[in-house]
Amino acid sequence: MPFRAAVAAGVPSVMTAHVAYPALDPTGRAATRSAPLLQGLLRDRMGFGGVVVTDALIMKGAGDPALAAVEALAAGADLLLYPPDSLDLEAILRGGSEPGRLTAELRSRSRARVATLVAQGAVGRGGEHGAASWTGDAAEGGGGPRREWGRPEDRALARSWAMAAMKDRGWRGRLGSRLSLTLVDDDLGGPYPPPSREDFRATLRARGVEVTVEDPAAPGLLCIFAEPRAWKGRAGLSPESRSRVRRWHEAFPGAPAVVFGGPRILADLPPGLPALLAWGGEPLMQEAAALRLVEGKEAP
């Protein structure tokens, strides 16, 4: 239903998942590599005519990235997201595919879709992760009107949405003027550094809260950063993080925690630990969580 609604609303691009849906493709291929899903369901049955981009090909769920690249394009994808730096993608697409599999007609249709997307101004240059176009010339800039981003009113609206989306588990109070902050960061140790954790603390201080670190004489607040990361190989907290949370809860009984992660993390917390679920560790969510705790309400 969400995809049908998005297609009907004219969404310009759809991303695949490295997830198999045997009821839709009995071969068991992941959606990224599945013609029955990308061509048969998404394009033919739902009528989607925009750009299909894969999820990152560095993920283990994609399988062998060289084979995944060829199969994804043959299945109906137009852009390959984040192929490994070590992959000679040009050589693979020119000589490593089966004869006739990646045809000129397929390439032409893909080039046209990506060019349309670029002309609409929906694709920019750069970004944290690279997207490789197999059409060769699709990402070379593009016209179309430039859009304004980051206006104060846009930011205020986004912040109000973020605050309203947060969920309370057993704690609806507000912070005082002084607190001791303890950080449990379950997102450390992977191949890429996590975002800055300073926005939460900076917002608290800007609102007049005196923030110390692990001060037993001040009211305690626990910040847990635990977002889904492919390299973790797990959905919840690590044993070390769970142990640290438990010890903190014993030292500050009744004090709250802020969870910058999904609701699965709540199951790893001690039952009596009050928590505010802030969903993710982006700067906007850190700011919104700090305001929610200081002001004790959902929107500024």
Buried (B, 14 or more C-beta within 10 A) or exposed (E): EEEEEBBEEEBBBBBBBBEBBEEEBEEEBBBBBBBBBBBBBBBEEBEBBBBBBBBBBBBEBBBEBBBBBBBBBBBBBBBBBBBEEEBEBEEBBEEBBEEEEBEEEBBEBBBBBBBBBBEBBBBEEEEEEEBBBBBEEBBEEBEEEEEEEEEEEEEEEBBBEBBEEBEBBEBEEEBEEBBBBBBBBBBEEEEEEBBEBEBBBBBBEEBEBEBEEEBEEBBBBBBBBBBEBBEBEEEBBBEEBBEBBBEBBEBBEEBBBBBBBBEBBBEBBBEEBBBBBBBBBBBBBBBBBBBBBBBEEBBE
